[in-house]
C-alpha cells in the first residue's frame, strides 16, 4: 500500500498538434490522488533522440491511468508553485496476477 496524500491534475492533449508539432492542451482534464516524490530519481538519462533529462518528480497513480506522453501533468511543487510538465517515463506496476496496481510516471 502506498499512501496517496497529494493531488495532481492531468490535462489531456488535443488530437492535433500545433504547427511546430508540439502537443496542445484540450479542455479535458482529470484530478487524481497520488503519491508524489520529489527528486526521487535525480539521475541523468539519455534517450534515443539524443536528449538528456534530469527528472524532478515521480508520481504513483493507483491502478491503470489513461495517460500518454503528450498529456500535461500539473502539480504543486511546494516551493516553486504550480508546475506543468509532460511525462518522460510511464511505467505500469503489476502484481503477481498481472493486474496493474499502480502506474509510475516520472517527470
DRENPA-3360 file (N, C-alpha, C; in nm, 2 decimals, always signed):
BEGIN
1 = XXXXXXXX = +0.08/-0.12/+0.00/+0.00/+0.00/+0.00/+0.09/+0.12/+0.00 ~ +0.06/+0.21/-0.09/+0.13/+0.34/-0.10/+0.03/+0.45/-0.06 ~ +0.07/+0.54/+0.04/-0.02/+0.64/+0.08/-0.04/+0.74/-0.03 ~ -0.16/+0.78/-0.06/-0.20/+0.88/-0.16/-0.24/+1.01/-0.10 ~ -0.15/+1.09/-0.07/-0.18/+1.22/+0.01/-0.18/+1.34/-0.08 ~ -0.12/+1.34/-0.20/-0.12/+1.46/-0.28/-0.22/+1.44/-0.40 ~ -0.24/+1.55/-0.47/-0.33/+1.55/-0.59/-0.25/+1.61/-0.71 ~ -0.28/+1.56/-0.82/-0.23/+1.61/-0.95/-0.34/+1.62/-1.05;
9 = XXXXXXXX = -0.33/+1.71/-1.14/-0.43/+1.72/-1.25/-0.36/+1.68/-1.38 ~ -0.43/+1.59/-1.45/-0.38/+1.55/-1.59/-0.46/+1.63/-1.68 ~ -0.40/+1.71/-1.77/-0.46/+1.79/-1.87/-0.43/+1.71/-2.00 ~ -0.54/+1.65/-2.06/-0.52/+1.57/-2.18/-0.48/+1.65/-2.30 ~ -0.39/+1.59/-2.38/-0.35/+1.66/-2.51/-0.46/+1.65/-2.61 ~ -0.47/+1.75/-2.69/-0.57/+1.75/-2.80/-0.53/+1.65/-2.91 ~ -0.62/+1.63/-3.00/-0.59/+1.53/-3.11/-0.49/+1.58/-3.21 ~ -0.48/+1.71/-3.22/-0.39/+1.77/-3.32/-0.28/+1.85/-3.25;
17 = XXXXXXXX = -0.16/+1.85/-3.30/-0.05/+1.93/-3.25/-0.05/+2.07/-3.32 ~ +0.02/+2.16/-3.26/+0.03/+2.29/-3.33/+0.12/+2.28/-3.45 ~ +0.14/+2.40/-3.52/+0.22/+2.40/-3.64/+0.36/+2.36/-3.62 ~ +0.41/+2.36/-3.50/+0.55/+2.32/-3.47/+0.56/+2.17/-3.43 ~ +0.44/+2.10/-3.42/+0.44/+1.96/-3.37/+0.44/+1.95/-3.22 ~ +0.41/+2.05/-3.15/+0.41/+2.05/-3.01/+0.26/+2.02/-2.96 ~ +0.24/+1.93/-2.86/+0.11/+1.90/-2.82/+0.04/+2.02/-2.76 ~ -0.09/+2.02/-2.79/-0.18/+2.13/-2.75/-0.27/+2.08/-2.64;
25 = XXXXXXXX = -0.30/+2.16/-2.54/-0.39/+2.11/-2.43/-0.53/+2.12/-2.48 ~ -0.61/+2.02/-2.44/-0.75/+2.01/-2.46/-0.82/+2.06/-2.34 ~ -0.95/+2.09/-2.35/-1.03/+2.13/-2.23/-1.05/+2.02/-2.13 ~ -1.02/+1.89/-2.17/-1.05/+1.78/-2.08/-0.94/+1.76/-1.98 ~ -0.97/+1.74/-1.85/-0.87/+1.71/-1.75/-0.94/+1.62/-1.64 ~ -0.85/+1.56/-1.57/-0.89/+1.48/-1.45/-0.80/+1.50/-1.34 ~ -0.85/+1.49/-1.22/-0.77/+1.51/-1.09/-0.76/+1.38/-1.02 ~ -0.64/+1.34/-0.98/-0.62/+1.21/-0.92/-0.55/+1.23/-0.78;
33 = XXXXXXXX = -0.58/+1.15/-0.69/-0.50/+1.14/-0.56/-0.38/+1.05/-0.59 ~ -0.26/+1.10/-0.56/-0.14/+1.03/-0.59/-0.04/+1.03/-0.48 ~ +0.07/+0.96/-0.50/+0.19/+0.97/-0.42/+0.29/+1.04/-0.50 ~ +0.34/+1.16/-0.45/+0.43/+1.24/-0.53/+0.56/+1.25/-0.46 ~ +0.67/+1.20/-0.52/+0.80/+1.20/-0.46/+0.89/+1.30/-0.54 ~ +0.94/+1.40/-0.47/+1.02/+1.50/-0.54/+1.17/+1.45/-0.54 ~ +1.24/+1.47/-0.65/+1.38/+1.43/-0.67/+1.40/+1.29/-0.64 ~ +1.30/+1.20/-0.66/+1.31/+1.06/-0.63/+1.41/+0.99/-0.72;
41 = XXXXXXXX = +1.42/+1.04/-0.84/+1.51/+0.98/-0.94/+1.59/+1.09/-1.01 ~ +1.68/+1.14/-0.94/+1.76/+1.26/-0.99/+1.88/+1.22/-1.07 ~ +1.87/+1.11/-1.15/+1.97/+1.06/-1.23/+1.96/+1.12/-1.37 ~ +2.06/+1.13/-1.45/+2.06/+1.18/-1.58/+2.04/+1.06/-1.68 ~ +1.94/+1.08/-1.76/+1.90/+0.98/-1.86/+1.92/+1.03/-2.00 ~ +1.98/+0.95/-2.09/+1.99/+1.00/-2.23/+1.90/+0.90/-2.31 ~ +1.81/+0.97/-2.39/+1.71/+0.89/-2.47/+1.76/+0.88/-2.61 ~ +1.69/+0.80/-2.69/+1.74/+0.77/-2.82/+1.74/+0.89/-2.91;
49 = XXXXXXXX = +1.66/+0.99/-2.88/+1.66/+1.11/-2.96/+1.78/+1.20/-2.93 ~ +1.86/+1.16/-2.83/+1.98/+1.24/-2.80/+1.96/+1.34/-2.69 ~ +1.84/+1.35/-2.64/+1.82/+1.45/-2.53/+1.85/+1.39/-2.40 ~ +1.89/+1.47/-2.31/+1.92/+1.42/-2.17/+1.83/+1.49/-2.07 ~ +1.78/+1.41/-1.98/+1.68/+1.46/-1.88/+1.73/+1.43/-1.74 ~ +1.70/+1.53/-1.65/+1.71/+1.50/-1.51/+1.57/+1.51/-1.45 ~ +1.52/+1.41/-1.39/+1.38/+1.41/-1.35/+1.37/+1.48/-1.22 ~ +1.25/+1.54/-1.20/+1.23/+1.62/-1.08/+1.12/+1.56/-0.99;
57 = XXXXXXXX = +1.04/+1.47/-1.04/+0.94/+1.41/-0.96/+0.90/+1.27/-1.01 ~ +0.86/+1.19/-0.92/+0.80/+1.06/-0.96/+0.66/+1.05/-0.89 ~ +0.56/+1.02/-0.98/+0.42/+1.01/-0.93/+0.37/+0.87/-0.94 ~ +0.31/+0.82/-0.84/+0.24/+0.69/-0.83/+0.09/+0.71/-0.83 ~ +0.03/+0.66/-0.94/-0.12/+0.66/-0.95/-0.17/+0.52/-0.91 ~ -0.28/+0.52/-0.85/-0.34/+0.39/-0.81/-0.41/+0.33/-0.93 ~ -0.38/+0.21/-0.97/-0.44/+0.14/-1.08/-0.39/+0.19/-1.22 ~ -0.45/+0.15/-1.32/-0.42/+0.19/-1.46/-0.48/+0.33/-1.49;
65 = XXXXXXXX = -0.39/+0.42/-1.54/-0.44/+0.56/-1.57/-0.42/+0.58/-1.72 ~ -0.53/+0.64/-1.78/-0.52/+0.67/-1.93/-0.43/+0.79/-1.95 ~ -0.30/+0.78/-1.95/-0.21/+0.89/-1.97/-0.12/+0.86/-2.09 ~ -0.08/+0.96/-2.16/+0.01/+0.95/-2.27/+0.13/+1.05/-2.25 ~ +0.23/+1.03/-2.34/+0.35/+1.12/-2.33/+0.32/+1.26/-2.37 ~ +0.21/+1.28/-2.44/+0.17/+1.42/-2.49/+0.09/+1.49/-2.38 ~ +0.03/+1.43/-2.28/-0.05/+1.49/-2.18/+0.03/+1.58/-2.09 ~ -0.03/+1.66/-2.02/+0.04/+1.76/-1.93/+0.00/+1.72/-1.78;
73 = XXXXXXXX = +0.09/+1.72/-1.69/+0.07/+1.69/-1.55/+0.09/+1.82/-1.48 ~ -0.01/+1.86/-1.40/+0.00/+1.98/-1.32/+0.00/+1.94/-1.17 ~ +0.10/+1.99/-1.10/+0.11/+1.96/-0.95/+0.17/+2.08/-0.88 ~ +0.16/+2.09/-0.75/+0.21/+2.19/-0.67/+0.35/+2.14/-0.61 ~ +0.46/+2.21/-0.65/+0.59/+2.17/-0.61/+0.62/+2.20/-0.46 ~ +0.54/+2.29/-0.40/+0.56/+2.33/-0.26/+0.66/+2.44/-0.25 ~ +0.75/+2.46/-0.35/+0.85/+2.57/-0.35/+0.83/+2.67/-0.46 ~ +0.81/+2.61/-0.58/+0.80/+2.70/-0.70/+0.66/+2.72/-0.74;
81 = XXXXXXXX = +0.56/+2.67/-0.66/+0.42/+2.68/-0.70/+0.38/+2.57/-0.80 ~ +0.28/+2.61/-0.88/+0.22/+2.51/-0.97/+0.32/+2.49/-1.09 ~ +0.34/+2.36/-1.12/+0.43/+2.32/-1.22/+0.36/+2.23/-1.32 ~ +0.38/+2.26/-1.45/+0.32/+2.17/-1.56/+0.43/+2.11/-1.63 ~ +0.42/+1.98/-1.66/+0.53/+1.91/-1.73/+0.46/+1.79/-1.80 ~ +0.53/+1.74/-1.91/+0.49/+1.62/-1.98/+0.56/+1.50/-1.92 ~ +0.50/+1.38/-1.92/+0.56/+1.26/-1.86/+0.68/+1.23/-1.95 ~ +0.79/+1.18/-1.88/+0.91/+1.13/-1.95/+0.91/+0.98/-1.96;
89 = XXXXXXXX = +0.86/+0.91/-1.85/+0.85/+0.77/-1.84/+0.72/+0.73/-1.78 ~ +0.65/+0.64/-1.84/+0.52/+0.59/-1.79/+0.54/+0.44/-1.77 ~ +0.53/+0.39/-1.65/+0.56/+0.25/-1.62/+0.45/+0.19/-1.54 ~ +0.38/+0.09/-1.59/+0.28/+0.02/-1.51/+0.34/-0.08/-1.41 ~ +0.30/-0.08/-1.29/+0.35/-0.18/-1.19/+0.24/-0.28/-1.17 ~ +0.27/-0.41/-1.19/+0.17/-0.51/-1.19/+0.20/-0.60/-1.07 ~ +0.09/-0.67/-1.02/+0.11/-0.76/-0.91/+0.13/-0.90/-0.97 ~ +0.13/-1.00/-0.89/+0.16/-1.14/-0.93/+0.05/-1.19/-1.03;
97 = XXXXXXXX = -0.07/-1.14/-1.02/-0.17/-1.19/-1.12/-0.17/-1.12/-1.25 ~ -0.09/-1.01/-1.26/-0.08/-0.94/-1.39/-0.16/-0.82/-1.39 ~ -0.24/-0.79/-1.28/-0.32/-0.67/-1.27/-0.24/-0.55/-1.24 ~ -0.26/-0.44/-1.31/-0.19/-0.31/-1.29/-0.24/-0.26/-1.15 ~ -0.15/-0.25/-1.05/-0.19/-0.20/-0.92/-0.15/-0.05/-0.91 ~ -0.04/-0.01/-0.97/+0.00/+0.13/-0.97/+0.06/+0.17/-1.11 ~ +0.05/+0.30/-1.14/+0.12/+0.35/-1.26/+0.22/+0.45/-1.22 ~ +0.34/+0.42/-1.25/+0.45/+0.51/-1.21/+0.49/+0.60/-1.32;
105 = XXX = +0.48/+0.73/-1.30/+0.51/+0.83/-1.40/+0.62/+0.92/-1.35 ~ +0.73/+0.93/-1.43/+0.84/+1.02/-1.39/+0.84/+1.14/-1.48 ~ +0.85/+1.26/-1.42/+0.86/+1.38/-1.50/+0.98/+1.46/-1.46;
% end
